[in-house]
């Protein structure tokens, strides 16, 4: 399944790497991408999750801002065709409070995305590439990057470079994490934002703790770092993530403030339900 992202990337949880049919030293870059896909990026177990997150923003002119969101996630089932679902409720600042972003990601194919604007009282589907490429709530990330599907193995080929290590805070203490280093290139015909990139993939958790993405001219554009991992349900999940655009000097730091399991009805993840949705009903 093409797991939720970023998210990319953004809110991961991990399954244990476990016994490997191929020794770590024999894995190719594409093998590692395949294992990342099998593991997924958001959940240790199937189910629903609610968490609160704060986004600290640095804009191109050096000014700063801050947004808070409550995020509702439901993992689907590839066997039955049930999609993954993501709903982001804007808490602050006050002028955008009550706005809702919804993404529904099928096992195969592209995600569908909607934005509910309470001031205008209507739900708008983000259909075009230009709409999905707009900034999510003024952050460094786009709607597509927040609510799309990431599947490196489907879109990229990877060359494995020399293994390395990356310093990450784990449960409050600095830790040197062993990482695979991969150079990735877009496959012919793949629809991706960046034709080339570089991933530093945690050997144990199969999560990219650092990612770099390059534009068509080979210039570094986006750097994404996982700065902190914390134990949740016996596994390590990212709780502090920083994304910076090297071209315009903007940065977004995402901190997970609270997280909990919950039973969420599928009906809340529909465009028709957005105008009457209230997060208080599920806390």
N, C-alpha and C positions, 0 to 999 in steps of 0.2 A: 504494500500500500504506500502511496505517496503521502507520507506523514505530514502533519502540521509543522509549521515552521516557526522558523527563524527564531523565525523565529527563533523568525527563526531561530531555530537558532536562538531563539530568544529565551524559551522557557523550558529547556530540555530536562528530561529525566532519562535514566539509562537502565538497560538490562545488563546483567553481568556478562562479561565476555565469554566465560566458561571455557570448556575444553575446545581446542581448535584442531580441526582435521588436518590443517597445514601448519607447520611450525611458523612462528611469527617472522622469523628471518626469511622464509620462503614466500611470504605473501607478496603479490604484486600490487601495484597501485590500484588496479581495477578490482582485485580481490578485496582490498580494504574498503573501497567504495561500496561493493556489494554487501559487506558485513555491516557497514553503517546503515544501508537501506533496510536490511533485515531487522536491525535493532530498533529503527525508528528514532525520533528525536524528542518526543514529548512525554511519553508515559512509560513507567515501569510495569504497570498492570493496566489492563483494559478498564475503562470506567470514566467517570466524570470528575472534573477538578474545577475548583474556584480559587482564584488568588487575586491579591491586590498588588499593583506595581506602581512605582513612581518613575517617571521619565524626567531626568534633569537634562536641560537643553542648553547648548552653546550655539548661538547664531553666528552668521558670517561677520556681523559687525562687532562681535565680542560680547553683546548683551546675552543675558541668560533668562531662562524660563523654566517652568516646572508644570508637569501634568501628572494627574493620578487617574488610574483606571481600575475597574473591577473586571476581571476576565473570566469567562465561563467557557469551558472546553469539554467536548464530548468526543471520545474516540469511537470511530466506527468499526466495522467488521468487514474485512476484505472478502471473506468467504460468502457473505450474504449480499455484498454490494452496498452495505451501509456506509455513508460518508462520514468523514471527520467533520466536526463543526466547531466554530470559534465565534464567540460573541464578546465584544469589548464595549463596556459601558463607561462613558467619560464621566468622571467624578469632579475633577477640577482642571482648569480654572472655571470660574462661575459662568463665563460667557459661552462656554461650549458644554457645560454640564448637561447630561441627559442625551447627548448625541450617542448613537450606537453604530458600531461597525460589525457586520456579520459576514462570515465567510463559510461556505460549505464546499468541502473538498471531496470529490468522489474517489474511489479506489483507482480509477483510470480517467485521464482527461484533466481539463483545467478546472480550477476553482471558480465558483460564482460568488460575487461580492456585492453587498448592499450597504448603503449608508442612510441612517435615519437622522433627519435634521429636525429637532423639535421646534425650532423657531419658525420653520416653514411648514411643519406638520405633514411632511411626506417622506416616503422611502424611495431612494434613488438607487438603481442598480448600476454598478461600475462595470461597464461592458468593454469600452475601448481600451487599448493599450495606454493611451495618453491619460485616461481617467485613473487607471490602476497605477500609473507611474507618478501620480501626485503624492506630495508629502503627507504622511500619516500624522495628523495633529501637529504639524510644524516640526516634526522630528527629522533626523537624517534618513530615516527609513521610509519606504513607499508603502502604499496599501498592498501592492503585490508582494513585497518582501515580508510584510506582517501577516497577510492572510492567504498567501499562495501556497503552493506545494513545492517542497524541495526534494529532489531525487538526483543526487550527483551522479549515481551510476547510470541513470537514463540519459542525462544530458552531457556528461563529460567523460573523457578518457583521462586516466591518471598515470603519471610516471612517479615511481617511488624514489625519493632522494635519500640521503643519509639520515638515519634516525637522529633525534635530538631530544632536548628537554625544555620545558616551559615552566616558569614559576607561577603557581596559582595558589590562592588562599583556600585551604580545605578545612572546613569546620573550625575556622578561626586561627589556623596556623599556616604559615607559609610552607608550601610543598613543591618540590621539583618533580613534575610529572613527565614520565617518558612519553614521547610522541613519535608517531609516524609523520614524515614530512612528504607531502604530495604536491606535485605540480599538475594542475588540471587544465585541459583544453577542451573547448566545446566541440561536440560531435557535429559533423556536417548536417545542416538542417535543423539543429537544435535551436529552440527559441529561448535565449538566455539574455540577461542584461549585460553580462561580462564574458568575453570570449576566453579569457585566461584567468587563472587564479592560483593560489597556493594555500594549502591547508596544513595545519599542525594538529594531528588527530590523536587524542589521548588513547594510549595503548589499551588501558583497562576499560575505559568507559566508551570508547569509540565515538567520542564527541569532539568536534573541532574546537580546541581551546583558543586558537587564533586562525583567522582567515584573512587573506588579502585578495582583492579583486582588481583586475586591470582593464582599462578601456581598449578600444580597437587600435589605438596607437601605442599600446604597451605601457601606458602611464598608470601608476598606482592611483586608484580612486577611493576604494573603500577598505578600511581595516576594521575587523570585528574581533573583539577579544572577550573571552570569559575570564573575569577577574576573580570570581569566588564560586566555590562549589560547597554545598551543604548536604548533609545526610537527610534524606526523605524516603521513608519506606525502605530502609536498609540500602539505599543506593545514593549516589552523589548526583545532585541536580544543580544546574547553574542558577545562582541567585543574584549575581551582579555581572552585567554585560555592558560593554562599551563599543559603540559604533561611531566611527569618524570618517567623514568625507575629506580626503586629502586635497581636493581641488578647491573647495569653497570654505574649508576650515570650520565646518560645522561638526558638532558631536552630540550624540545622545547616549546617556548613561541610564541603563534600566536596572532598577533594584526591585526584587521581589520582596514585598513586605510581609505577606501572610499567604498561607496556602492550606487548602483543606479538600478532602474528598467530599462529594455530594452526589445525590441522585437527581439528575436534571432531565425533565421531560423533553422529548424531541421537539415538541410543539413550540418551545420558546425560540428555537433556532430557525424560525421561518420569517420571511419579510412581513407577513401580515400581522405577526405578533409584536413587532418592534414598537409600535406607538404606545402600547399598553404595558410594555415590559417594565418591571421594577425589581432591582436587585435585592431589596429587603425581603422579598418572599422566599429567597433561597439561602439566606445567611443562617 
